[in-house]
């Protein structure tokens, strides 16, 4: 049976069509490992990134002035005409195809459109009425929206799009993020992150309540005021992905303190640390509910509660046996439930169902 042809609209560094047939050292990873769709019986057709200084300059000027990601969608029209489904990653990439589809302009008017969304739910929940109208308009031309937590279904339903939402579990590459017994422990408590969802204030207050514990925070320069750093806390700037993995492997405990957002902020570091076989404590928010199994594969810490956070950290640091048991279960969960291969397998099934409902074609079987 023919492969499902999917036009992929996403920023990347040279993902090639059919690259899964090449040796591993010649393959290029797409964002969130989207290239793994090729292993699911899908003919993924990425649009080449902008090449050349003039091309990039013109693209940047047009997209900045219009506020719409247009370059990939415009250059992808030929592939769109040959595709069964269009997949936009992330939200911004779906806006122009959705607009063209709503206006009946081919080829996007004749193709099912799916999108991966990370931030729309937060904008819907906390944004202005104008934000909600803008998102609702974009959603009108989108057939399926993949999100990384089930709580978002109700949020999208508030603007009439709940039936388009497909929750899938976020993933990690457990072959890259994996334990290494040879790495010596250098950090007692490690915390990493730069996104707006990180709640380092609560973690710093918890550190003050645990003066004998050593904390190391890796974040962007200027994120934490030096005057607010307790004596038992060190702060460093961001590192390479390889160094990041080595830091995770070298930690007794990884802590992911977050604010309560509509999407699962912090899930990347949580799953990366779990895949490295480390014990992880993460803030228990509704969006993170799909990823937390308190006391089994990780630990839940209370939202904006320094004393409660300190109690969780102090107790697990004092119990080596329990900490190692949770770490082992964390690794198993990352491999079995939270791998990117599983993420894209679920997306592939949904894309195939979308194509079949639109065209009556059958391409992929589970």
C-alpha positions in Angstrom: 0.0 0.0 0.0 1.3 3.5 -0.7 2.8 5.6 2.1 0.8 8.4 3.6 2.2 11.6 2.2 2.5 14.4 4.7 3.8 17.9 4.0 5.8 18.9 7.0 5.9 22.7 7.8 8.5 23.1 10.5 11.8 24.8 11.2 14.7 22.4 10.9 18.4 22.1 9.9 18.2 20.0 6.8 15.8 17.1 7.5 15.6 15.2 4.2 12.8 13.2 2.6 13.4 9.5 3.0 16.4 10.1 5.2 15.4 7.2 7.4 16.9 5.0 4.7 20.3 6.7 5.2 23.0 5.6 7.8 22.3 7.0 11.2 25.2 9.5 11.1 23.6 11.1 8.0 20.2 11.6 9.4 19.1 15.0 10.8 16.7 15.3 13.7 13.6 17.5 13.3 12.0 19.5 16.1 10.6 17.1 18.8 12.1 14.3 16.6 9.3 14.7 14.0 11.5 12.9 11.5 10.5 9.7 13.3 7.2 9.9 11.3 9.2 8.4 8.5 9.5 5.2 10.5 5.7 5.0 10.8 5.0 4.4 7.1 4.8 8.1 6.3 6.4 9.9 3.4 7.3 13.0 5.3 8.0 15.9 2.8 9.8 18.7 4.7 10.3 22.1 3.1 13.9 23.0 2.9 14.9 25.8 5.3 15.7 29.3 3.9 19.1 29.3 2.3 21.2 32.3 1.5 21.5 35.6 3.2 19.1 37.4 0.9 16.4 34.7 1.2 16.6 34.8 5.0 16.5 38.6 5.1 13.5 38.8 2.9 11.7 36.1 4.9 12.5 37.8 8.2 11.2 41.2 7.0 8.0 39.8 5.5 7.2 37.6 8.5 8.1 40.4 11.0 5.9 42.9 9.3 3.0 40.6 8.7 3.2 38.6 12.0 2.6 35.4 10.0 4.9 32.6 9.1 4.6 32.6 5.3 7.9 31.3 3.9 7.6 27.6 4.4 3.8 27.5 3.5 4.4 29.4 0.3 7.3 27.3 -0.8 5.5 24.2 0.2 2.6 24.6 -2.2 3.9 22.1 -4.8 4.4 19.5 -2.1 1.0 20.4 -0.6 -0.7 19.5 -3.9 0.8 16.0 -3.7 0.2 15.5 0.0 -2.5 13.6 1.8 -2.2 15.7 4.9 -0.4 18.9 5.9 1.2 19.0 9.4 2.3 22.3 10.9 4.7 22.4 13.8 4.2 24.6 15.7 1.1 26.9 15.8 2.5 29.7 13.8 3.2 27.5 10.8 -0.5 26.6 10.6 -1.9 30.2 10.4 -1.3 30.8 6.6 -2.4 27.4 5.4 -5.6 27.7 7.6 -6.3 31.1 6.1 -5.8 29.9 2.5 -8.0 26.9 3.2 -10.8 29.0 4.6 -10.7 31.2 1.5 -10.9 28.1 -0.7 -7.5 28.7 -2.3 -5.7 25.5 -3.5 -3.8 23.5 -2.7 -4.4 24.0 1.0 -8.1 24.3 0.5 -8.2 20.7 -0.6 -6.0 19.1 2.1 -6.6 18.1 5.7 -4.6 20.4 8.0 -3.2 19.3 11.3 -1.0 21.3 13.8 1.1 20.7 16.9 0.2 23.2 19.6 2.3 24.1 22.6 1.1 27.6 23.6 -2.4 28.3 22.3 -4.1 26.8 25.3 -2.3 29.3 27.6 -3.2 32.2 25.3 -6.9 31.0 25.3 -6.9 30.7 29.1 -5.1 33.9 30.0 -5.1 36.1 26.9 -7.4 38.9 25.8 -10.7 38.4 23.9 -8.8 39.5 20.8 -6.3 36.7 21.4 -9.1 34.2 21.7 -10.8 35.5 18.5 -7.4 35.3 16.6 -6.9 31.7 17.7 -10.5 30.7 17.0 -10.1 32.1 13.5 -6.9 30.1 12.9 -8.6 26.9 14.3 -11.5 27.3 11.9 -9.3 26.0 9.1 -7.5 23.3 11.1 -8.8 19.8 11.2 -6.8 18.3 14.1 -4.6 19.9 16.8 -2.2 17.7 18.7 -1.4 18.8 22.3 0.8 17.4 25.0 -1.7 17.2 27.9 -5.3 16.2 28.3 -6.3 19.3 30.3 -6.1 21.4 27.1 -9.2 19.7 25.6 -11.6 21.6 27.9 -9.6 24.9 27.3 -10.0 24.6 23.5 -13.6 23.6 23.9 -14.2 27.0 25.5 -13.8 28.5 22.0 -15.6 25.7 20.2 -12.7 23.6 19.1 -12.6 20.8 21.7 -13.6 18.2 19.1 -10.4 19.0 17.1 -8.0 18.3 20.0 -5.9 15.1 20.1 -3.8 14.8 23.3 -0.6 12.8 22.9 2.1 12.2 25.4 5.3 14.2 24.9 8.5 12.2 24.5 12.2 12.0 24.9 14.9 10.1 23.0 15.8 7.3 25.6 18.8 6.2 23.4 20.4 9.6 23.8 19.2 10.4 27.3 20.2 7.2 29.1 22.1 6.3 32.3 25.8 6.2 32.5 27.2 4.6 35.6 30.6 5.9 34.8 29.5 9.5 35.5 30.3 10.6 39.0 27.8 12.5 41.1 28.6 16.2 41.2 25.2 17.7 42.1 23.0 17.0 45.1 20.1 19.0 43.7 20.1 20.1 40.1 17.5 22.3 38.4 17.5 23.4 34.8 15.4 25.7 32.6 14.9 29.0 30.9 11.3 29.1 29.9 8.8 31.4 31.6 7.2 28.5 33.4 10.1 28.0 35.8 9.4 29.0 39.4 13.0 29.5 40.7 11.7 31.8 43.4 10.0 29.0 45.2 13.1 26.7 44.8 15.4 29.4 46.2 13.1 29.8 49.2 13.1 26.0 49.7 16.9 26.0 49.5 17.0 28.5 52.4 15.0 26.0 54.5 17.6 23.3 53.7 21.0 25.0 54.4 22.9 21.7 54.5 21.7 20.7 51.0 23.6 21.9 47.9 21.6 23.2 45.0 22.9 24.0 41.4 20.6 25.9 39.0 21.4 26.1 35.3 19.5 28.9 33.5 19.9 31.9 31.3 22.1 34.8 32.3 20.3 37.4 34.3 17.3 35.1 35.1 18.1 35.1 38.8 19.2 38.2 40.8 22.6 37.4 42.4 21.4 39.2 45.5 18.7 36.5 45.9 21.0 33.5 45.8 21.5 31.7 49.1 24.9 30.5 50.2 24.0 26.8 49.4 23.0 27.6 45.8 25.2 28.0 42.7 23.9 29.4 39.4 25.4 28.7 36.0 24.6 29.7 32.5 23.1 27.3 29.8 25.3 24.6 28.4 25.4 22.4 25.3 23.1 19.4 25.0 25.9 17.0 25.7 26.9 18.9 28.8 23.2 19.1 29.8 22.9 15.3 29.6 26.1 14.9 31.7 24.7 17.2 34.3 21.5 15.3 34.6 23.4 12.0 34.9 25.6 13.6 37.7 22.7 14.7 39.9 21.3 12.9 43.0 18.0 14.7 42.5 16.6 16.8 39.6 14.0 19.4 40.6 11.6 21.0 38.1 9.8 23.8 39.8 7.1 25.5 37.7 4.2 27.9 37.7 0.7 26.7 36.8 0.4 27.1 33.0 -2.2 25.6 30.7 0.4 23.5 28.9 2.9 21.1 30.5 5.9 23.4 31.0 9.0 21.6 32.3 8.1 18.2 30.7 11.3 18.1 28.6 13.7 18.3 31.5 11.5 16.0 33.6 11.5 13.3 30.9 15.2 13.8 30.0 16.2 13.3 33.6 13.9 10.3 34.0 15.4 8.7 30.9 18.9 9.3 32.4 17.7 7.2 35.3 17.5 10.0 37.8 15.0 10.7 40.5 13.0 13.9 39.6 10.7 16.1 41.6 8.3 18.3 39.6 5.5 20.7 40.5 2.1 19.1 40.5 0.0 21.1 38.1 -3.0 20.0 36.1 -1.1 20.1 32.8 1.6 17.9 34.2 -0.8 15.3 35.5 -0.2 13.0 32.5 3.5 12.8 33.5 3.5 12.5 37.3 3.2 9.3 39.2 4.1 10.5 42.6 6.3 8.2 44.6 6.6 5.7 41.8 8.3 7.2 38.7 8.9 10.7 40.1 7.9 13.0 43.0 5.3 15.7 43.1 6.1 19.0 44.8 3.3 21.5 45.8 2.7 24.7 43.7 4.3 27.9 45.0 4.9 26.2 48.4 8.5 26.5 49.5 8.1 24.7 52.8 6.3 21.8 51.1 8.9 21.7 48.4 11.7 21.6 51.0 10.0 18.8 52.8 9.9 16.7 49.6 13.5 17.4 48.7 14.8 16.9 52.2 13.0 13.6 52.7 14.2 12.1 49.4 17.8 13.2 49.9 17.8 11.4 53.2 16.5 8.1 51.7 19.0 6.7 49.2 17.2 3.4 48.7 13.8 5.1 47.8 15.5 7.6 45.6 17.3 4.9 43.6 14.1 2.8 43.3 12.2 5.8 41.9 15.1 6.5 39.5 15.0 3.0 38.1 11.2 3.2 37.7 11.7 6.6 36.0 14.0 5.1 33.4 11.6 2.3 32.7 8.7 4.7 32.3 10.7 6.9 29.9 11.4 3.9 27.7 7.9 2.4 27.8 5.6 5.4 27.9 7.5 8.6 27.1 9.6 8.0 24.1 9.4 10.2 21.0 8.8 7.0 19.0 5.6 6.5 20.9 4.6 10.1 20.5 4.9 10.0 16.7 3.4 6.6 16.4 0.2 8.1 18.0 0.4 11.1 15.7 0.8 8.9 12.7 -2.3 6.9 13.5 -4.3 10.1 13.9 -3.0 11.6 10.7 -3.9 8.4 8.9 -7.4 8.4 10.3 -7.7 12.1 9.2 -6.6 11.3 5.7 -9.0 8.3 5.5 -11.9 10.4 6.7 -11.1 13.0 4.1 -10.3 10.8 1.2 -11.3 7.3 2.0 -7.7 6.1 1.9 -6.2 3.5 4.2 -2.4 3.6 4.7 -1.3 2.7 8.1 -2.4 -0.1 10.4 -1.6 -0.2 14.1 
